[in-house]
Amino acid sequence: KKLGKKFKIYDNPNTRSQHNYPLIRTGGLGIFISFFFTEILILSIFKNQLSNSLDDEKYLIITLIGALITMLIGIADDVINLSPILRLISQFILCIWIWSTGIRIEWIDISLSNSQNYIFHLPIFLSILITMLWIAGIINAMNWIDGLDGLATVLFCTISLSLLIINYQNNYYYGAITASCLFASCLGFLKFNYKPASIIMGDSGSNFLGFTLATNAITANNFNLNIGEENVSVIKVIILFFLFAYPILDMIRVITLRLVKKTSPIYPDRIHFHHLLFDIGLNHNLIILFIC
């Protein structure tokens, strides 16, 4: 908060704002520092108990680097207001790099059960495209829902807690530690972000949290199956959807309405679901409880 005040990094009120006064928007930096150093501390304490898989360690390092990059892009946006096009281009470049490291959506299972009849292998181009749309889509979807005090933070807590359970059940302990550190960091931030908020996470927070949860969902949701003579990592699509159902559906609804109105699908307005609930008279606590 002191840094935000010193460098005058404020979110000024506009037609979409819940507040009628400027709010410091450097909360994402606080969440990132808490998350990063807690993760390093826990990993150093439990290193001997964790898997020695080189892939697990590699994915962890990649996730931390990606989280840092998205946080820095978010800070730049908070300070100088990057254009939406420039943000999207930088996110797509990052996603292509993430895909090249092995964190990708390649084999998908679209069934509701464990039937192998609905498992498909995506061609390289389609794998890159879907991985890119998934990660960049979740980053922006989570950014778009940050419109009420505490709403995005509570949703980040909910999703990271769910991912903690999934990682643990799949014996992916690096991912479980990442999810637990995200959960705890967001929970600590909620004290300052819930109504009346004294600070908001800004793009730096929603960007890095959205990225980290999106990539964690891919690695947590990998099920090794033998298909023919090949052992592959299959991602169950239904789990990804239900983890992020609210931000995904809200984003689809908003983009559709903007296209119908013939306005830009990436420029902000006041037609998100939480705005709708607020306008029909639900109070702040009820809206967050209902959505979560």
Salt bridges, closest charged atoms under 4 A:
ASP11 OD1 - ARG25 NH1 3.68
ASP77 OD2 - ARG87 NH1 3.08
ASP78 OD1 - ARG25 NH2 2.89
GLU106 OE1 - ARG104 NH1 3.95
GLU106 OE2 - HIS121 NE2 3.45
ASP109 OD2 - LYS236 NZ 2.90
ASP149 OD1 - HIS19 NE2 2.78
ASP203 OD2 - ARG25 NH2 3.92
ASP250 OD2 - HIS272 ND1 2.80
ASP269 OD2 - ARG258 NE 2.75
ASP279 OD2 - ARG270 NH1 2.86
